[in-house]
Amino acid sequence: MNPLHALLLTDLAMELPMAVRLQRLVELLRMQFGCGAVALLSLDSETSSLRPVAVDGLSSDAVGRRFPIAEHPRLATLLKRAGEVVRFPHDSKLPDPYDGLVIEQPGQPLDVHDCMGVALEVEGQCWGVLTLDALTVGTFEGKAIR
């Protein structure tokens, strides 16, 4: 069995608070994909924004932020393309919502990197998005979220 699957199954069998379960999930995904940052953001439809509920590889500043969808075209793209994994070209001109927040490059823009994500649904309703960022081009080559 894949080590990631084994860890996920172990976590599912344990009684854990939801915040701990989600944090462990993003940590496992970051390890599995070998990337710089993973974030799980929930959708607040009242404010049309996304709010991080679990992050790994982003500064603590990211956790308390709200990301208005209208101000973040990459996040808006993920929501518009619900049901599919979106991998942005490394030279995309769309600004990255995590500029200055990745702990490997604190305060620095994310000029050249790999970025992918997917909108998440619960019972047919959009719940939020999962994003993965890597500072090295090609990190996600041949990899997919399934």
ChimeraX commands (.cxc) that place a marker at each C-alpha (Angstrom):
marker #1 position 0.00,0.00,0.00 radius 0.5
marker #1 position 1.16,3.52,-0.81 radius 0.5
marker #1 position 2.57,5.19,2.37 radius 0.5
marker #1 position 0.30,8.20,1.83 radius 0.5
marker #1 position -2.75,5.95,1.66 radius 0.5
marker #1 position -1.68,4.16,4.83 radius 0.5
marker #1 position -1.28,7.44,6.72 radius 0.5
marker #1 position -4.63,8.74,5.48 radius 0.5
marker #1 position -6.38,5.52,6.49 radius 0.5
marker #1 position -4.76,5.64,9.92 radius 0.5
marker #1 position -5.97,9.22,10.40 radius 0.5
marker #1 position -9.49,8.31,9.29 radius 0.5
marker #1 position -9.64,5.53,11.87 radius 0.5
marker #1 position -8.59,7.88,14.69 radius 0.5
marker #1 position -10.82,10.31,16.52 radius 0.5
marker #1 position -9.27,13.67,15.72 radius 0.5
marker #1 position -10.62,17.20,15.84 radius 0.5
marker #1 position -11.44,18.42,12.32 radius 0.5
marker #1 position -8.76,21.13,12.46 radius 0.5
marker #1 position -6.10,18.52,13.28 radius 0.5
marker #1 position -7.37,16.14,10.60 radius 0.5
marker #1 position -7.24,18.87,7.93 radius 0.5
marker #1 position -3.79,20.05,9.03 radius 0.5
marker #1 position -2.43,16.52,8.83 radius 0.5
marker #1 position -3.98,16.15,5.37 radius 0.5
marker #1 position -2.20,19.22,3.95 radius 0.5
marker #1 position 1.08,18.11,5.54 radius 0.5
marker #1 position 0.74,14.68,3.92 radius 0.5
marker #1 position -0.07,16.22,0.53 radius 0.5
marker #1 position 2.94,18.53,0.73 radius 0.5
marker #1 position 5.16,15.56,1.52 radius 0.5
marker #1 position 3.62,13.39,-1.23 radius 0.5
marker #1 position 3.95,16.04,-3.95 radius 0.5
marker #1 position 7.30,17.41,-2.75 radius 0.5
marker #1 position 6.08,20.96,-3.02 radius 0.5
marker #1 position 6.68,24.19,-1.14 radius 0.5
marker #1 position 3.16,24.89,0.06 radius 0.5
marker #1 position -0.30,23.34,0.29 radius 0.5
marker #1 position -3.41,25.22,1.35 radius 0.5
marker #1 position -6.99,24.18,1.96 radius 0.5
marker #1 position -9.32,27.17,1.73 radius 0.5
marker #1 position -13.04,27.20,2.51 radius 0.5
marker #1 position -15.48,29.31,0.55 radius 0.5
marker #1 position -17.39,32.05,2.37 radius 0.5
marker #1 position -20.18,32.76,-0.09 radius 0.5
marker #1 position -21.44,35.74,1.93 radius 0.5
marker #1 position -18.17,37.63,1.42 radius 0.5
marker #1 position -17.17,35.93,-1.88 radius 0.5
marker #1 position -13.83,35.06,-0.37 radius 0.5
marker #1 position -11.74,32.03,0.50 radius 0.5
marker #1 position -10.35,31.49,3.99 radius 0.5
marker #1 position -7.46,29.14,4.80 radius 0.5
marker #1 position -8.47,26.36,7.19 radius 0.5
marker #1 position -5.21,24.39,6.93 radius 0.5
marker #1 position -1.84,25.31,5.42 radius 0.5
marker #1 position 1.63,23.84,5.27 radius 0.5
marker #1 position 4.55,25.80,3.84 radius 0.5
marker #1 position 2.88,29.20,4.11 radius 0.5
marker #1 position 3.64,31.80,6.77 radius 0.5
marker #1 position 1.29,32.16,9.71 radius 0.5
marker #1 position 0.11,35.45,8.12 radius 0.5
marker #1 position -1.73,33.39,5.50 radius 0.5
marker #1 position -3.94,31.65,8.05 radius 0.5
marker #1 position -5.74,34.77,9.23 radius 0.5
marker #1 position -6.31,36.20,5.76 radius 0.5
marker #1 position -9.33,36.20,3.55 radius 0.5
marker #1 position -8.72,35.98,-0.17 radius 0.5
marker #1 position -11.48,37.86,-2.04 radius 0.5
marker #1 position -12.18,35.83,-5.18 radius 0.5
marker #1 position -12.50,38.95,-7.36 radius 0.5
marker #1 position -8.94,39.96,-6.40 radius 0.5
marker #1 position -7.32,36.56,-7.02 radius 0.5
marker #1 position -7.72,35.31,-10.61 radius 0.5
marker #1 position -5.97,31.98,-9.96 radius 0.5
marker #1 position -8.41,31.12,-7.19 radius 0.5
marker #1 position -11.32,32.33,-9.35 radius 0.5
marker #1 position -10.11,30.05,-12.16 radius 0.5
marker #1 position -10.13,27.04,-9.84 radius 0.5
marker #1 position -13.71,27.78,-8.82 radius 0.5
marker #1 position -14.86,28.31,-12.42 radius 0.5
marker #1 position -13.30,25.03,-13.51 radius 0.5
marker #1 position -14.86,22.96,-10.75 radius 0.5
marker #1 position -14.43,19.25,-11.23 radius 0.5
marker #1 position -11.03,19.44,-12.86 radius 0.5
marker #1 position -7.48,19.78,-11.62 radius 0.5
marker #1 position -5.97,23.00,-12.94 radius 0.5
marker #1 position -2.24,23.29,-13.46 radius 0.5
marker #1 position -1.13,26.82,-14.23 radius 0.5
marker #1 position 1.75,27.32,-16.67 radius 0.5
marker #1 position 4.97,28.26,-14.87 radius 0.5
marker #1 position 5.06,31.52,-16.83 radius 0.5
marker #1 position 1.43,32.46,-16.17 radius 0.5
marker #1 position 0.90,36.19,-15.88 radius 0.5
marker #1 position -1.87,35.70,-13.30 radius 0.5
marker #1 position -0.72,36.96,-9.89 radius 0.5
marker #1 position -0.26,34.31,-7.24 radius 0.5
marker #1 position -2.34,34.78,-4.07 radius 0.5
marker #1 position 0.58,33.53,-1.98 radius 0.5
marker #1 position 3.19,36.07,-3.11 radius 0.5
marker #1 position 5.29,36.85,-0.05 radius 0.5
marker #1 position 3.67,34.09,2.03 radius 0.5
marker #1 position 5.65,30.96,1.07 radius 0.5
marker #1 position 8.04,30.23,3.94 radius 0.5
marker #1 position 10.83,29.18,1.55 radius 0.5
marker #1 position 10.76,32.71,0.04 radius 0.5
marker #1 position 9.35,35.00,2.73 radius 0.5
marker #1 position 8.31,38.40,1.44 radius 0.5
marker #1 position 9.29,37.48,-2.14 radius 0.5
marker #1 position 7.05,37.26,-5.21 radius 0.5
marker #1 position 6.61,33.84,-6.76 radius 0.5
marker #1 position 7.97,34.55,-10.22 radius 0.5
marker #1 position 8.72,31.11,-11.67 radius 0.5
marker #1 position 7.04,28.12,-10.08 radius 0.5
marker #1 position 4.57,25.28,-10.46 radius 0.5
marker #1 position 1.05,25.84,-9.20 radius 0.5
marker #1 position -2.00,23.63,-9.33 radius 0.5
marker #1 position -5.28,23.27,-7.54 radius 0.5
marker #1 position -8.80,21.97,-7.56 radius 0.5
marker #1 position -12.20,23.18,-6.39 radius 0.5
marker #1 position -13.74,20.90,-3.77 radius 0.5
marker #1 position -17.41,20.02,-3.46 radius 0.5
marker #1 position -19.38,18.54,-0.59 radius 0.5
marker #1 position -22.81,17.12,-1.43 radius 0.5
marker #1 position -22.87,18.95,-4.75 radius 0.5
marker #1 position -22.02,22.35,-3.26 radius 0.5
marker #1 position -18.71,24.15,-3.62 radius 0.5
marker #1 position -16.85,23.87,-0.33 radius 0.5
marker #1 position -13.60,25.60,-1.29 radius 0.5
marker #1 position -10.28,24.88,-2.98 radius 0.5
marker #1 position -7.07,22.94,-2.48 radius 0.5
marker #1 position -3.90,24.58,-3.83 radius 0.5
marker #1 position -0.35,23.29,-4.24 radius 0.5
marker #1 position 2.66,25.49,-5.01 radius 0.5
marker #1 position 6.24,24.48,-5.78 radius 0.5
marker #1 position 9.19,26.79,-6.33 radius 0.5
marker #1 position 10.76,24.46,-8.90 radius 0.5
marker #1 position 9.30,24.27,-12.39 radius 0.5
marker #1 position 8.30,20.71,-13.29 radius 0.5
marker #1 position 7.57,19.57,-9.74 radius 0.5
marker #1 position 4.04,18.54,-10.72 radius 0.5
marker #1 position 5.01,17.07,-14.10 radius 0.5
marker #1 position 3.12,13.82,-14.52 radius 0.5
marker #1 position 1.44,14.14,-11.11 radius 0.5
marker #1 position -2.27,14.54,-10.53 radius 0.5
marker #1 position -4.75,14.80,-7.71 radius 0.5
marker #1 position -7.24,11.94,-7.92 radius 0.5
marker link #1:1,2 radius 0.2
marker link #1:2,3 radius 0.2
marker link #1:3,4 radius 0.2
marker link #1:4,5 radius 0.2
marker link #1:5,6 radius 0.2
marker link #1:6,7 radius 0.2
marker link #1:7,8 radius 0.2
marker link #1:8,9 radius 0.2
marker link #1:9,10 radius 0.2
marker link #1:10,11 radius 0.2
marker link #1:11,12 radius 0.2
marker link #1:12,13 radius 0.2
marker link #1:13,14 radius 0.2
marker link #1:14,15 radius 0.2
marker link #1:15,16 radius 0.2
marker link #1:16,17 radius 0.2
marker link #1:17,18 radius 0.2
marker link #1:18,19 radius 0.2
marker link #1:19,20 radius 0.2
marker link #1:20,21 radius 0.2
marker link #1:21,22 radius 0.2
marker link #1:22,23 radius 0.2
marker link #1:23,24 radius 0.2
marker link #1:24,25 radius 0.2
marker link #1:25,26 radius 0.2
marker link #1:26,27 radius 0.2
marker link #1:27,28 radius 0.2
marker link #1:28,29 radius 0.2
marker link #1:29,30 radius 0.2
marker link #1:30,31 radius 0.2
marker link #1:31,32 radius 0.2
marker link #1:32,33 radius 0.2
marker link #1:33,34 radius 0.2
marker link #1:34,35 radius 0.2
marker link #1:35,36 radius 0.2
marker link #1:36,37 radius 0.2
marker link #1:37,38 radius 0.2
marker link #1:38,39 radius 0.2
marker link #1:39,40 radius 0.2
marker link #1:40,41 radius 0.2
marker link #1:41,42 radius 0.2
marker link #1:42,43 radius 0.2
marker link #1:43,44 radius 0.2
marker link #1:44,45 radius 0.2
marker link #1:45,46 radius 0.2
marker link #1:46,47 radius 0.2
marker link #1:47,48 radius 0.2
marker link #1:48,49 radius 0.2
marker link #1:49,50 radius 0.2
marker link #1:50,51 radius 0.2
marker link #1:51,52 radius 0.2
marker link #1:52,53 radius 0.2
marker link #1:53,54 radius 0.2
marker link #1:54,55 radius 0.2
marker link #1:55,56 radius 0.2
marker link #1:56,57 radius 0.2
marker link #1:57,58 radius 0.2
marker link #1:58,59 radius 0.2
marker link #1:59,60 radius 0.2
marker link #1:60,61 radius 0.2
marker link #1:61,62 radius 0.2
marker link #1:62,63 radius 0.2
marker link #1:63,64 radius 0.2
marker link #1:64,65 radius 0.2
marker link #1:65,66 radius 0.2
marker link #1:66,67 radius 0.2
marker link #1:67,68 radius 0.2
marker link #1:68,69 radius 0.2
marker link #1:69,70 radius 0.2
marker link #1:70,71 radius 0.2
marker link #1:71,72 radius 0.2
marker link #1:72,73 radius 0.2
marker link #1:73,74 radius 0.2
marker link #1:74,75 radius 0.2
marker link #1:75,76 radius 0.2
marker link #1:76,77 radius 0.2
marker link #1:77,78 radius 0.2
marker link #1:78,79 radius 0.2
marker link #1:79,80 radius 0.2
marker link #1:80,81 radius 0.2
marker link #1:81,82 radius 0.2
marker link #1:82,83 radius 0.2
marker link #1:83,84 radius 0.2
marker link #1:84,85 radius 0.2
marker link #1:85,86 radius 0.2
marker link #1:86,87 radius 0.2
marker link #1:87,88 radius 0.2
marker link #1:88,89 radius 0.2
marker link #1:89,90 radius 0.2
marker link #1:90,91 radius 0.2
marker link #1:91,92 radius 0.2
marker link #1:92,93 radius 0.2
marker link #1:93,94 radius 0.2
marker link #1:94,95 radius 0.2
marker link #1:95,96 radius 0.2
marker link #1:96,97 radius 0.2
marker link #1:97,98 radius 0.2
marker link #1:98,99 radius 0.2
marker link #1:99,100 radius 0.2
marker link #1:100,101 radius 0.2
marker link #1:101,102 radius 0.2
marker link #1:102,103 radius 0.2
marker link #1:103,104 radius 0.2
marker link #1:104,105 radius 0.2
marker link #1:105,106 radius 0.2
marker link #1:106,107 radius 0.2
marker link #1:107,108 radius 0.2
marker link #1:108,109 radius 0.2
marker link #1:109,110 radius 0.2
marker link #1:110,111 radius 0.2
marker link #1:111,112 radius 0.2
marker link #1:112,113 radius 0.2
marker link #1:113,114 radius 0.2
marker link #1:114,115 radius 0.2
marker link #1:115,116 radius 0.2
marker link #1:116,117 radius 0.2
marker link #1:117,118 radius 0.2
marker link #1:118,119 radius 0.2
marker link #1:119,120 radius 0.2
marker link #1:120,121 radius 0.2
marker link #1:121,122 radius 0.2
marker link #1:122,123 radius 0.2
marker link #1:123,124 radius 0.2
marker link #1:124,125 radius 0.2
marker link #1:125,126 radius 0.2
marker link #1:126,127 radius 0.2
marker link #1:127,128 radius 0.2
marker link #1:128,129 radius 0.2
marker link #1:129,130 radius 0.2
marker link #1:130,131 radius 0.2
marker link #1:131,132 radius 0.2
marker link #1:132,133 radius 0.2
marker link #1:133,134 radius 0.2
marker link #1:134,135 radius 0.2
marker link #1:135,136 radius 0.2
marker link #1:136,137 radius 0.2
marker link #1:137,138 radius 0.2
marker link #1:138,139 radius 0.2
marker link #1:139,140 radius 0.2
marker link #1:140,141 radius 0.2
marker link #1:141,142 radius 0.2
marker link #1:142,143 radius 0.2
marker link #1:143,144 radius 0.2
marker link #1:144,145 radius 0.2
marker link #1:145,146 radius 0.2
view
